Amino acid sequence: MNTHTRVRGRVIVRSLLVAWLAASGVGLAVAAAPASGTPSGTTASPGSASQPAQLSVHARTHHILSGGREVVTGSVSTGQAGRTVIARVNRGRGWKSVAHARTRGGGRFSLSWRQRGVGHYAVRIALAATSTKRDVGGGLTVYRRSQASWYGPGFYGHRTACGGTLSPHTLGVANKTLPCGTRVILRYGNRRVTVPVIDRGPYVAGREYDLTSATKNRLHFGSTGTLWSAPKTR
């Protein structure tokens, strides 16, 4: 008997057996044959989980005048286009969304917005619908233009209105309305200093600050002129 005849006979016998069992009401469990190339009793291992997206960010500047435009560029590590990124700012009263954009080829993006409200802001970039976020180091300081002068000679050794003693080495400013001790960020050219309010003045119309001689020297400020100022809120 050849092989073909033997196989055909087995198929007929199996068919008759299945028909008899079905007629008798006896259940029959038939194990499915394993797929070709996959050993019985094994399962395909899932692929490794993908890494979460990361953000890289870069601020064009950390110092602008109120109403000026801030720009933050960056990329998403996955390189996907069409993802939404959001810019948020916080001045100590919670995060507020100020701009959003879609990623381009390579995951690159550019966010731009006009920032009003003088002070120092934390800036955070977030990838929408995920927990991925990245803070912009240094944040953003928003200034206004202020007229200033300086004082010192003739007052050294005297008590200031805020209770200190003025000397040639005292860092600070005089202001008519800000509470004593308020820290103020001053920027003149590329130089910047943060100093407290230590005195009252100036009493010349149109001037907002009187700088001590030490503050004037730190900024390389002249006798009178315009600088940028912002109360430090954080």
ABEGO torsion letter per residue (X at the ends): XBAAAAAAAAAAAAAAAAAAAAAAGBBBBBBBBBBBGBBBGBBBBBBBBBBBBBBBBBBABABBBBGBBBBBBEBBAAGBBGBBBBBBBBAGAEBBBABBBBBBBGGBBBBBBBBBEBEBBBBBBBBBGBABBBBBBGEBBBBBBBBBBBBGBGABGBBBAAGBBBBAABBEBBBAABBBGBBBBBBBEABBBBBBBABBOBABBGBABBBBAAAAAAAGBBABEBBBBBBBAX
